[in-house]
């Protein structure tokens, strides 16, 4: 071995898995500083090294993504999950847009709302301007003297009938408490007749009288309630409906005067192409509002006529009922009082009768 080293040769020592070289001799460590155990020394226990794995050779990185065949408009399927039932294909086609008819309807609805707001704004401005001009005396107003007088008479009539209605309700309420008091007084007399033998006859007479007055009072109370109900319908429904039409008529009159003033102002301006277009538009608006004003004026005249006829018919019946019922009650004529209620088809409700259900009504 010395000869081999002297000649410049080198012996290669193969390293095994913790292993020996040659015929059972251990190979020397490569580091000379480490102690080398003798032949009789004990070797330290070492864990078995894992078997060496071959290192794979490095592969070149792909410079582009793999291309898969794909048809436009078809569903894309991943190559790794082509046969997987849990994955659902995602369509890559262009989403469908809403129908042209729905889109056009939305556009028309929006434009119609904008037109309505624009028309309302212009009309409100013109009407406000007309009202201020009338109050300041700078503009004239259309007046129908005969119709205005009838409308004023109707308002005055409604105020007076409202006063009658208020008083009739007060009378009915007070008389109801009178009837309740008479009924309780009759019950008290009847009770004392049982406990006072020496005054039994007198208490019985007074008890019978109060019971008769209670019965007649309930009959008169039914007539009063019928009178109140009829006057309330005439005053707060029939007249109010006519006055609602009158308010519409007055609003149309203001619009008519506003567009009339606008037309008169444009007709006085110098003629040009733009002014001619504005004048034609103002003439159309004026004609439309004039027709609306004339129609409402005719409606008011018809309703006032029918209201007057209905008022005379209703109040003739109700005043006759009121007179006959009150006269018969205070004269003590029970037969005439009951005949008055039969004449006007008034049905009394007994005190113990339950109100009718909504099915019966």
C-alpha positions as CSV (number, residue, x, y, z in Angstrom):
1,X,0.0,0.0,0.0
2,X,2.9,2.3,0.7
3,X,4.2,1.5,-2.7
4,X,1.0,2.6,-4.3
5,X,1.0,5.9,-2.5
6,X,4.6,6.6,-3.3
7,X,3.9,6.1,-6.9
8,X,1.2,8.7,-6.8
9,X,-1.6,6.3,-6.9
10,X,-4.8,6.7,-4.8
11,X,-7.1,4.0,-3.5
12,X,-10.7,4.6,-3.8
13,X,-12.8,3.6,-0.7
14,X,-16.4,2.8,-1.4
15,X,-18.9,4.0,1.3
16,X,-21.7,1.6,2.0
17,X,-24.7,1.9,4.3
18,X,-22.6,2.3,7.5
19,X,-20.5,-0.2,6.1
20,X,-17.3,-2.0,5.6
21,X,-14.8,-2.1,2.8
22,X,-12.7,-5.1,1.7
23,X,-12.8,-8.2,3.9
24,X,-14.4,-6.8,7.0
25,X,-12.0,-3.9,7.6
26,X,-13.5,-0.5,8.3
27,X,-12.6,2.5,6.1
28,X,-10.7,5.3,7.7
29,X,-12.6,8.6,8.1
30,X,-11.8,11.3,5.7
31,X,-11.2,13.9,8.5
32,X,-7.8,13.1,10.2
33,X,-8.9,14.9,13.4
34,X,-11.5,12.4,14.2
35,X,-10.3,9.5,16.5
36,X,-10.2,6.1,14.9
37,X,-11.4,3.3,17.1
38,X,-9.2,0.4,17.7
39,X,-9.8,-3.2,16.7
40,X,-11.1,-4.1,20.2
41,X,-13.0,-0.8,20.9
42,X,-16.8,-0.7,20.8
43,X,-18.5,1.1,18.0
44,X,-21.2,3.6,18.9
45,X,-24.7,2.7,17.9
46,X,-25.9,4.4,14.8
47,X,-29.3,4.5,13.2
48,X,-29.7,3.1,9.8
49,X,-29.6,5.8,7.1
50,X,-32.6,5.8,4.7
51,X,-31.9,4.4,1.3
52,X,-30.7,7.0,-1.1
53,X,-33.3,8.1,-3.8
54,X,-32.3,9.0,-7.3
55,X,-32.6,12.7,-8.0
56,X,-34.6,13.3,-11.2
57,X,-33.2,15.3,-13.9
58,X,-34.6,18.9,-14.1
59,X,-37.2,19.4,-16.8
60,X,-37.7,22.4,-19.0
61,X,-40.6,24.7,-18.0
62,X,-43.3,25.1,-20.5
63,X,-43.3,28.4,-22.2
64,X,-47.1,28.4,-23.0
65,X,-50.3,26.9,-21.6
66,X,-51.7,23.8,-23.1
67,X,-54.4,24.5,-25.7
68,X,-57.6,22.5,-25.6
69,X,-60.1,22.4,-28.5
70,X,-63.1,24.7,-27.9
71,X,-66.0,25.6,-30.1
72,X,-67.5,29.1,-29.6
73,X,-70.9,29.0,-27.9
74,X,-70.3,25.5,-26.4
75,X,-70.0,24.7,-22.8
76,X,-66.4,24.7,-21.4
77,X,-65.4,21.5,-19.6
78,X,-62.3,21.1,-17.6
79,X,-60.0,18.3,-18.8
80,X,-59.6,17.0,-15.3
81,X,-63.3,16.8,-14.6
82,X,-64.8,15.9,-17.9
83,X,-66.5,12.8,-16.6
84,X,-67.2,14.2,-13.1
85,X,-71.0,14.4,-12.5
86,X,-70.5,17.1,-9.7
87,X,-69.2,19.7,-12.1
88,X,-71.8,21.5,-14.2
89,X,-70.8,23.0,-17.5
90,X,-70.6,26.8,-17.6
91,X,-71.9,28.3,-20.8
92,X,-69.5,30.8,-22.3
93,X,-72.0,32.1,-24.8
94,X,-73.0,35.8,-24.8
95,X,-75.9,36.4,-22.4
96,X,-79.2,37.2,-24.0
97,X,-80.4,40.8,-23.7
98,X,-84.0,41.7,-22.7
99,X,-86.5,41.9,-25.5
100,X,-86.7,45.0,-27.5
101,X,-90.4,45.3,-26.7
102,X,-89.9,45.4,-22.9
103,X,-87.1,47.9,-23.3
104,X,-89.3,50.1,-25.5
105,X,-92.1,49.9,-22.9
106,X,-89.8,51.0,-20.1
107,X,-88.6,53.9,-22.2
108,X,-92.1,54.9,-23.1
109,X,-93.2,54.8,-19.4
110,X,-90.3,56.9,-18.3
111,X,-90.9,59.5,-21.1
112,X,-94.6,59.7,-20.3
113,X,-93.9,60.4,-16.6
114,X,-91.4,63.1,-17.6
115,X,-94.0,64.6,-19.9
116,X,-96.6,64.5,-17.2
117,X,-94.3,66.2,-14.7
118,X,-93.4,68.9,-17.3
119,X,-97.0,69.6,-18.1
120,X,-98.0,69.8,-14.5
121,X,-95.2,72.2,-13.7
122,X,-96.0,74.5,-16.6
123,X,-99.7,74.5,-15.7
124,X,-99.0,75.1,-12.0
125,X,-96.8,78.0,-12.8
126,X,-99.3,79.6,-15.1
127,X,-102.2,79.2,-12.7
128,X,-100.2,80.6,-9.8
129,X,-99.2,83.6,-12.0
130,X,-102.9,84.1,-13.0
131,X,-104.1,84.0,-9.3
132,X,-101.5,86.6,-8.3
133,X,-102.3,88.8,-11.2
134,X,-106.0,88.7,-10.4
135,X,-105.4,89.6,-6.7
136,X,-103.1,92.4,-7.7
137,X,-105.6,93.7,-10.3
138,X,-103.2,93.1,-13.3
139,X,-105.4,90.5,-15.0
140,X,-109.0,89.9,-15.7
141,X,-111.1,86.9,-14.8
142,X,-113.9,85.1,-16.6
143,X,-117.2,85.6,-14.6
144,X,-120.5,83.8,-15.1
145,X,-122.7,86.0,-12.9
146,X,-125.8,83.7,-12.9
147,X,-123.7,80.6,-12.1
148,X,-121.6,82.3,-9.5
149,X,-124.8,83.5,-7.7
150,X,-126.2,79.9,-7.6
151,X,-122.9,78.6,-6.3
152,X,-122.8,81.2,-3.5
153,X,-126.5,80.4,-2.6
154,X,-125.5,76.7,-2.4
155,X,-122.7,77.4,0.0
156,X,-124.9,79.6,2.2
157,X,-127.6,76.8,2.2
158,X,-125.0,74.2,3.2
159,X,-123.9,76.4,6.2
160,X,-127.5,76.8,7.3
161,X,-128.3,73.1,7.0
162,X,-125.2,72.3,8.9
163,X,-126.5,74.5,11.7
164,X,-129.9,72.6,11.6
165,X,-128.0,69.3,11.7
166,X,-126.0,70.3,14.7
167,X,-129.1,71.4,16.7
168,X,-131.0,68.3,15.7
169,X,-128.2,66.1,16.9
170,X,-128.1,67.9,20.2
171,X,-131.8,67.5,20.6
172,X,-131.6,63.8,19.9
173,X,-128.8,63.4,22.3
174,X,-130.5,65.3,25.1
175,X,-133.8,63.5,24.6
176,X,-132.1,60.1,24.7
177,X,-130.9,60.9,28.2
178,X,-134.4,62.1,29.1
179,X,-135.8,58.7,28.0
180,X,-133.1,56.8,29.9
181,X,-133.9,58.9,33.1
182,X,-137.7,58.2,32.7
183,X,-137.0,54.5,32.4
184,X,-134.9,54.4,35.6
185,X,-137.5,56.5,37.4
186,X,-140.3,54.1,36.4
187,X,-138.2,51.2,37.7
188,X,-137.6,53.0,41.0
189,X,-141.4,53.7,41.5
190,X,-142.2,50.1,40.8
191,X,-139.7,48.9,43.3
192,X,-141.0,51.2,46.0
193,X,-144.6,50.1,45.3
194,X,-143.5,46.6,46.5
195,X,-141.9,47.9,49.7
196,X,-144.4,50.6,50.7
197,X,-147.9,49.1,51.1
198,X,-149.4,52.4,52.2
199,X,-148.2,54.2,49.0
200,X,-148.4,51.2,46.7
201,X,-151.3,52.6,44.5
202,X,-149.6,56.0,44.0
203,X,-146.2,54.4,43.1
204,X,-147.9,52.1,40.6
205,X,-149.6,55.0,38.9
206,X,-146.4,56.9,38.5
207,X,-144.5,53.8,37.4
208,X,-147.0,53.2,34.6
209,X,-146.9,56.8,33.5
210,X,-143.1,56.8,33.3
211,X,-143.1,53.5,31.4
212,X,-145.6,55.0,28.9
213,X,-143.5,58.1,28.5
214,X,-140.4,55.9,27.9
215,X,-142.2,54.0,25.2
216,X,-143.4,57.1,23.4
217,X,-140.0,58.7,23.9
218,X,-138.3,55.8,22.2
219,X,-140.7,56.2,19.3
220,X,-140.0,59.9,19.0
221,X,-136.3,59.2,19.3
222,X,-136.5,56.9,16.3
223,X,-138.2,59.7,14.3
224,X,-135.5,62.2,15.4
225,X,-132.7,59.9,14.4
226,X,-134.2,59.4,11.0
227,X,-134.5,63.1,10.5
228,X,-130.8,63.6,11.5
229,X,-129.7,60.8,9.2
230,X,-131.5,62.3,6.2
231,X,-130.3,65.8,6.8
232,X,-126.8,64.6,7.2
233,X,-126.9,62.8,3.9
234,X,-128.3,65.8,2.1
235,X,-125.8,68.2,3.7
236,X,-122.6,66.2,3.8
237,X,-122.9,64.0,0.8
238,X,-125.3,65.4,-1.8
239,X,-124.3,69.0,-1.4
240,X,-120.7,68.1,-0.9
241,X,-120.6,66.2,-4.1
242,X,-122.0,69.2,-6.0
243,X,-119.4,71.5,-4.3
244,X,-116.6,69.2,-5.3
245,X,-117.7,69.6,-8.9
246,X,-117.8,73.4,-8.3
247,X,-114.1,73.2,-7.1
248,X,-113.1,71.5,-10.3
249,X,-115.0,74.1,-12.3
250,X,-113.2,76.9,-10.5
251,X,-109.8,75.3,-11.1
252,X,-110.6,74.9,-14.8
253,X,-111.6,78.5,-14.9
254,X,-108.2,79.6,-13.5
255,X,-106.4,77.4,-16.1
256,X,-108.6,78.8,-18.9
257,X,-107.9,82.4,-17.9
258,X,-104.2,81.6,-17.6
259,X,-103.9,80.2,-21.1
260,X,-106.2,83.0,-22.4
261,X,-103.8,85.6,-21.0
262,X,-100.8,83.7,-22.4
263,X,-102.5,83.7,-25.8
264,X,-103.3,87.4,-25.7
265,X,-99.7,88.2,-24.7
266,X,-98.3,86.2,-27.6
267,X,-100.7,87.6,-30.1
268,X,-99.4,91.1,-29.3
269,X,-95.8,90.3,-30.0
270,X,-94.2,90.9,-33.4
271,X,-94.7,88.1,-35.9
272,X,-91.8,85.8,-36.6
273,X,-91.3,82.1,-37.3
274,X,-90.6,81.3,-33.7
275,X,-93.5,83.5,-32.4
276,X,-95.8,81.9,-34.9
277,X,-95.0,78.4,-33.6
278,X,-95.5,79.5,-30.1
279,X,-98.8,81.2,-31.0
280,X,-100.1,78.1,-32.6
281,X,-99.2,76.0,-29.6
282,X,-100.8,78.6,-27.3
283,X,-104.0,78.5,-29.4
284,X,-104.2,74.7,-29.2
285,X,-103.7,74.8,-25.4
286,X,-106.3,77.6,-25.1
287,X,-108.9,75.6,-27.1
288,X,-108.4,72.5,-25.0
289,X,-108.8,74.3,-21.7
290,X,-111.7,76.2,-23.0
291,X,-113.5,73.0,-23.9
292,X,-112.7,71.6,-20.5
293,X,-114.0,74.7,-18.8
294,X,-117.3,74.7,-20.8
295,X,-117.9,71.1,-20.0
296,X,-117.4,71.6,-16.3
297,X,-119.6,74.7,-16.3
298,X,-122.4,72.7,-17.9
299,X,-121.9,69.9,-15.3
300,X,-122.2,72.4,-12.5
301,X,-125.4,73.9,-13.9
302,X,-127.0,70.5,-14.2
303,X,-126.0,69.4,-10.7
304,X,-127.2,72.6,-9.2
305,X,-130.6,72.1,-10.8
306,X,-130.9,68.5,-9.7
307,X,-129.7,69.3,-6.2
308,X,-132.4,72.0,-5.8
309,X,-135.1,69.5,-6.8
310,X,-133.8,66.8,-4.6
311,X,-133.4,69.2,-1.6
312,X,-137.1,70.3,-1.9
313,X,-138.3,66.7,-2.1
314,X,-136.2,65.4,0.8
315,X,-136.8,68.4,3.2
316,X,-140.6,68.4,2.5
317,X,-140.7,64.8,3.7
318,X,-138.4,65.3,6.7
319,X,-140.1,68.5,7.9
320,X,-143.5,66.8,7.8
321,X,-142.1,63.9,9.8
322,X,-140.5,66.1,12.4
323,X,-143.7,68.2,12.9
324,X,-146.0,65.2,13.2
325,X,-143.8,63.2,15.5
326,X,-143.1,66.1,17.9
327,X,-146.7,67.2,17.9
328,X,-148.0,63.7,18.6
329,X,-145.5,63.1,21.4
330,X,-146.1,66.2,23.4
331,X,-149.9,66.0,22.9
332,X,-149.8,62.5,24.3
333,X,-151.4,61.0,21.2
334,X,-149.6,57.7,21.1
335,X,-151.8,56.5,18.2
336,X,-150.8,59.4,16.0
337,X,-147.2,59.0,16.9
338,X,-147.1,55.4,15.8
339,X,-149.1,56.2,12.6
340,X,-146.5,58.8,11.8
341,X,-143.7,56.2,12.0
342,X,-145.7,53.8,9.8
343,X,-146.3,56.6,7.3
344,X,-142.6,57.1,6.8
345,X,-141.6,53.5,7.1
346,X,-139.5,53.9,10.2
347,X,-138.8,50.7,12.1
348,X,-137.8,51.0,15.8
349,X,-135.2,48.7,17.3
350,X,-136.0,47.3,20.6
351,X,-133.4,47.9,23.4
352,X,-132.6,44.2,23.8
353,X,-132.1,43.6,20.1
354,X,-128.5,42.8,19.1
355,X,-127.2,44.8,16.1
356,X,-127.4,43.0,12.8
357,X,-124.3,41.1,11.6
358,X,-122.3,42.1,8.6
359,X,-123.9,39.3,6.5
360,X,-127.4,40.7,7.2
361,X,-126.3,44.2,6.3
